[in-house]
Amino acid sequence: MKTKNLILFFTITLMFISCCKDEEHESPDCASFAEALVYFRTDSIKKVIDELTMDLHPEKKENDQWGHQENVELLIKRLNAKCTNVTAVLWCYACIMTYPPQSEIILSTDSSGFEIKRVIDILTPDDDVLKYLSVHEYHWD
């Protein structure tokens, strides 16, 4: 009887631990992320982007030599789903001709009733995950 109870206890414990890890990514601190965008706090922005891109490895395809087009789109979906106070849209994929190329995502948020737009540069290497590089002002309105 003790053995059954012990096995039952360990089974329930393992089930509980595995259930707590269901989310692939922790939810970022979106209020801090939006504030970081407003004030160009690159370390805080990098932290959130790195959390959301850590599993986005390249998969080269015939029409995507860098292998990150779907990953950039997935990053945008994740940002929009997890941080509803920030809107992300693709400006361009692998359009900044550095080596490896960079992609740009436009992020919009509200700051005291004013729309704030920022552009983040994302490195799109063909042999590693997406990486945050920098943030700068949006000038194309």
N, C-alpha and C positions, 0 to 999 in steps of 0.2 A: 504494500500500500504506500509506503514511504517513497519507493522508487517511482510509482505512478505520479504521485504528487510533485516530486522533484522534476520529472520530465515535463509535466504539465506547466509547472512554474517557469522552466527554461524556455519552453515553446511560446508561452504567452509573452515572456520578456523579449524574446527575439522578434516576435510579430510586432510588438509595440515599437521597438527600436527601428525596425525596417519601415514601418508606417510613417514615422517621423521624418524620413528622408525622401518622401515622395516628390517633393518639389525639386526640380532640377537645379534651379537657381533661387537663392534667397531674394526676397524682395528688396530692391535698393531703397535707400532713404530718399524718396522723391522730392520732399520739401527741400532738403539740403542740396540735392542735385539741381533743382531749378534755381536756387540761390547761387550755387556755384556757376551756373551759366550766366546769370546776370552780372556777377562780379569777376568773371574770368578766373575762377579758382580751379586751375588745371589739375591739381592733385585730386580734388574731390570728383571732378568729371572723369578723370582716368580710372579711379576706383570703381565707379559704376559701370563704365564701358568695359573694363577688364572683367568684371563679374559676369557681364552678359555675353562676352565673346570667348570665354575660356574653353568652350567646347566646339568652336567654329573653325574646324580644320579645313583646308582647301581640298576641293575635289575638281581637278581639271577636267574640262569638257572641250569638245570640238569648238564650240563658240565662246569659250571662257578660258583663256590661257592661264589666268591667275587662279581660277578655281574658287573665287569668293563671291561671285555675283549673288548666288542664293543666300550666302551667309550675310552679306550686307543687308539684303532684304529682310532676313530673319532678325537681324539686330534691330532694324527699324520697327518690325512688328513687336519685338520684345519691349522696346522702349515705350511704344504707344500703349501696349497692354499693361505694363507694370507701373508706368508713371503717367497717370491720366492728366496731370498738371503740365505736361510737356508734350508737344506734338513734334514728331520726327518725320521728315520726308527726304527722299534721296535727291541730292542735287546732281551728282554724277558718280559713276562707277569707274574706278581705275582711270580717271581722267587727268590726274596730275602726273605728268610723265617723269617721275623720279624712278629710281630703282630700289626696291619695288615701287610700283605706282601707288598713288593715294586716291582714296575716294572721299567724297564730301557729303555730309548729311546736314541738313538745315534743321535746327531745333528752335521751336517757338515756345515761349511761356509768358505768363502774365506777371507783371511787377507793378503793384499799386495801380492797376487799371490801365497800364501801358503794355502793349505787346513788345516783347523783347525777342529778337531773332539772333541766333548765333550759328556759326558754321563750325562743325568739328571735322578735322582731318583724320582719316582712318587709313593706316598702312595696310595694304593688301598683298602680303608676300605669298608666293606660290608654295612655300615650304613651312609655313607656320600659321598660327591663328591670327585673326584680325587684331590690330593694335591701335590704340588711341595715340595720336601724335600731338594735336594742338587744338585750340579753340580761337576763333577770331570773329570779328563783326561781320554781319551780313550787309552788303552794300548794293543789292540789285533791285530794290523797289523803285 
